[in-house]
Amino acid sequence: MKYTSSLKTNNDFRRVYKRGTSAVRPCLVLYARKNKGQENRLGLTVTTKVGKAHTRNRVRRRLREIYRLHETEFRPGYDWVIVARTRAVQASYQRLEKELLSASQELGASLR
């Protein structure tokens, strides 16, 4: 990802959960919080409820790719956390893409 780094620490994730805003969709929940930097930071969470390791990794790869393809449409200076829900396993790529973009628009952090 060209303009984005990763959220790594548990403290960063907790800060976004606690102080950020959220948008809920059937397949995912998107949390956003303004950071003090000029670049975006992305964190992905896929729990064991979603499935075994290969299933979770597949969902994670899809969400990361959707974000990567649309990262120029997101306002800079935000911390993003995407939490995959169990419906994300059966969802098509197009549905995940539509839900992520609509959630970002709801939070007002999309340039669309």
C-alpha positions as CSV (number, residue, x, y, z in Angstrom):
1,M,0.0,0.0,0.0
2,K,1.4,3.3,-1.1
3,Y,0.0,5.8,1.3
4,T,-0.8,3.5,4.3
5,S,1.2,1.8,7.0
6,S,-0.1,-0.8,9.4
7,L,-1.5,-0.5,12.9
8,K,0.6,-2.9,15.0
9,T,0.2,-2.5,18.7
10,N,-2.8,-3.5,20.8
11,N,-2.8,0.0,22.3
12,D,-3.3,1.5,18.8
13,F,-6.3,-0.8,18.2
14,R,-7.8,-0.1,21.5
15,R,-7.5,3.7,21.0
16,V,-9.4,3.4,17.7
17,Y,-12.1,1.2,19.2
18,K,-12.6,3.5,22.2
19,R,-12.3,7.0,20.7
20,G,-13.1,6.4,17.1
21,T,-16.4,6.3,15.2
22,S,-17.8,3.2,13.7
23,A,-20.0,2.1,10.8
24,V,-21.6,-1.4,10.9
25,R,-22.4,-3.5,7.8
26,P,-23.5,-7.1,7.6
27,C,-20.0,-8.3,6.6
28,L,-17.8,-5.9,8.4
29,V,-17.4,-3.1,11.0
30,L,-15.3,-0.1,10.1
31,Y,-13.7,2.1,12.8
32,A,-12.0,5.4,12.0
33,R,-10.2,7.8,14.1
34,K,-8.2,10.9,13.1
35,N,-4.5,10.6,13.8
36,K,-1.9,13.4,14.1
37,G,0.0,12.3,11.0
38,Q,-0.4,12.8,7.3
39,E,-0.7,9.1,6.4
40,N,-3.3,6.5,7.0
41,R,-2.8,3.5,9.2
42,L,-4.8,0.3,8.6
43,G,-5.5,-2.6,11.0
44,L,-7.5,-5.7,10.2
45,T,-9.2,-8.0,12.7
46,V,-10.5,-11.4,11.8
47,T,-11.5,-13.5,14.8
48,T,-11.5,-17.3,15.1
49,K,-15.3,-17.2,14.9
50,V,-14.9,-16.5,11.2
51,G,-13.2,-19.9,10.5
52,K,-9.9,-21.7,10.4
53,A,-6.6,-20.0,9.6
54,H,-6.9,-20.4,5.8
55,T,-10.4,-18.9,5.8
56,R,-9.4,-16.0,8.0
57,N,-6.3,-15.3,5.8
58,R,-8.5,-15.3,2.7
59,V,-10.9,-12.8,4.2
60,R,-7.9,-10.7,5.4
61,R,-6.3,-10.7,1.9
62,R,-9.6,-9.7,0.2
63,L,-10.1,-6.7,2.6
64,R,-6.5,-5.6,2.3
65,E,-6.7,-5.7,-1.5
66,I,-10.0,-3.7,-1.5
67,Y,-8.4,-1.1,0.6
68,R,-5.3,-1.0,-1.5
69,L,-7.2,-0.5,-4.7
70,H,-9.3,2.4,-3.2
71,E,-6.7,3.9,-0.8
72,T,-6.6,7.2,-2.8
73,E,-10.3,7.6,-2.1
74,F,-9.8,7.8,1.7
75,R,-8.9,11.0,3.4
76,P,-5.3,11.1,4.7
77,G,-4.6,11.3,8.4
78,Y,-6.9,8.5,9.7
79,D,-6.4,5.3,11.6
80,W,-8.7,2.6,10.2
81,V,-9.6,-0.8,11.7
82,I,-11.7,-3.2,9.7
83,V,-13.3,-6.0,11.7
84,A,-14.6,-8.9,9.6
85,R,-17.8,-10.5,10.6
86,T,-18.8,-14.1,10.0
87,R,-20.8,-13.2,6.9
88,A,-17.6,-12.0,5.2
89,V,-16.7,-15.6,4.4
90,Q,-19.6,-16.2,2.1
91,A,-19.7,-12.7,0.7
92,S,-18.5,-12.0,-2.8
93,Y,-15.6,-9.6,-3.4
94,Q,-18.0,-7.0,-4.9
95,R,-20.2,-7.1,-1.8
96,L,-17.2,-6.6,0.5
97,E,-16.0,-3.8,-1.7
98,K,-19.4,-2.1,-1.7
99,E,-19.8,-2.4,2.1
100,L,-16.3,-1.0,2.9
101,L,-16.8,2.0,0.6
102,S,-20.3,2.7,1.9
103,A,-19.1,2.5,5.5
104,S,-16.3,4.9,4.8
105,Q,-18.7,7.3,3.3
106,E,-21.0,7.1,6.3
107,L,-18.0,8.0,8.5
108,G,-17.3,11.1,6.3
109,A,-13.7,10.0,5.8
110,S,-14.1,9.2,2.1
111,L,-13.3,11.6,-0.7
112,R,-16.2,10.2,-2.8
